């Protein structure tokens, strides 16, 4: 039986169709190139229109800032210090506080024979203080005292004492309390000169009797020199001495710091020189910000105020990435007197001005400035940099903003084809 082809089967045609189908649309292939060209022209025109007419402007306000050019370092205090023996126990009384100035021969500490002698001494001091205040009061006429002003002075003095206690710094508490007592006496009922004189005479009689009882029961420890008193010693007084500063290097500083300090039991000291040094290990990068002879500020966490100091020496160590920097100062207080090894923030300079992003800075006719936006109009304003950071400048703040930058100006940080007096859309 012979096989026959189906009459409905089509033969494959090798003839290429002239129809180009895009989705459900059919287009003659001869129009393909013109259509593609037209589409490209249309896309290019749309993109050009957007680029030329869409110009987003990004701004940031000129903000006022204050900042320090500073770095952190660790160093050691070096002073001329005289170690003194101080008796210990309940019958020892300090006559000076840390940081107080003392003269040579001053009675730094008084040691009493027993507790009774200590009690008598404190009573005697209280009476002597009252005598002094009454003698001062007797020279002031009660008619010249304004009660409201006196009450205000008393309130102010009480507030000062409260602030001293709250701060934990009690160095002035004795003098403040004494002044408060004087003001209270002055405002009290002892207004007649005769009554005051009688009271003074009575107190002097009591004082003489106490002095007689106290005779031979005290021993004073005196200051070997004039300077600043400190109740404690740390054992490095004979290690970090002034004669080590002149030839000090980074390695010798480390050697001194690693020495075993002397025993400090029952020891105090007097800082006999008003000049002290702070020797610090500083990275080479930070040392590049310093200049010998310049004044800087040293900031310590335990000290309420910055300390003025001079950069006296910058000694680079070729075998190290660090530099020995020696600072010098004459400032002294109760916190500094006992410090040895400390972390300090070295404030090289402080700046106050307007913060400007570097991306906004433009040079026009060799002048540095920025464009600012006001009512959709760009204006060029000059700037005077005070400090350069990694991504910003601190620039001088001006009072008027005609040609220079002022606070809250909208600085243009991003825009296309910005020009002076150009309207930004």
Buried (B, 14 or more C-beta within 10 A) or exposed (E): EEEEEEEEEEEEEEEEEEEBEEEEEEEEEEEEEEEEEEEEEEEEEEEEEEEEEEEEBEBBEBEBBEBBBBBEBEBBBBBBBBBBEBEEEEBBBBBBBBBBEBEEEBBBBBBBEEEEBBEBBEBBEBBBBBBBBBEEBBEEEEEEEEEEEBEEBBEEBBEBBEEBEEEEBEBBBEEBBBBBBBBBBBBEEBBEEEEBEEBBEEBEEBBEEBBEBBEEBBEEBEBBBBBBBBBEBBBBBEBBBBEBBEEBEBEEBEEBBEEEBBEBEEBBBBBBBBBBBBBBBBBEEBBEBBEEEEEBBBBBEEBEEBBEBBBBBBBEBEEBEBBBBBBBBEBBBBBBBBBBEBEBBBBBBEBEBBBBBEBBBBEEEEEBBBBBBEEEEBBBBBBBBBBEEEEBBBBBBBEEBEEBBBBEBBBBBEBEEBEEEBEBE
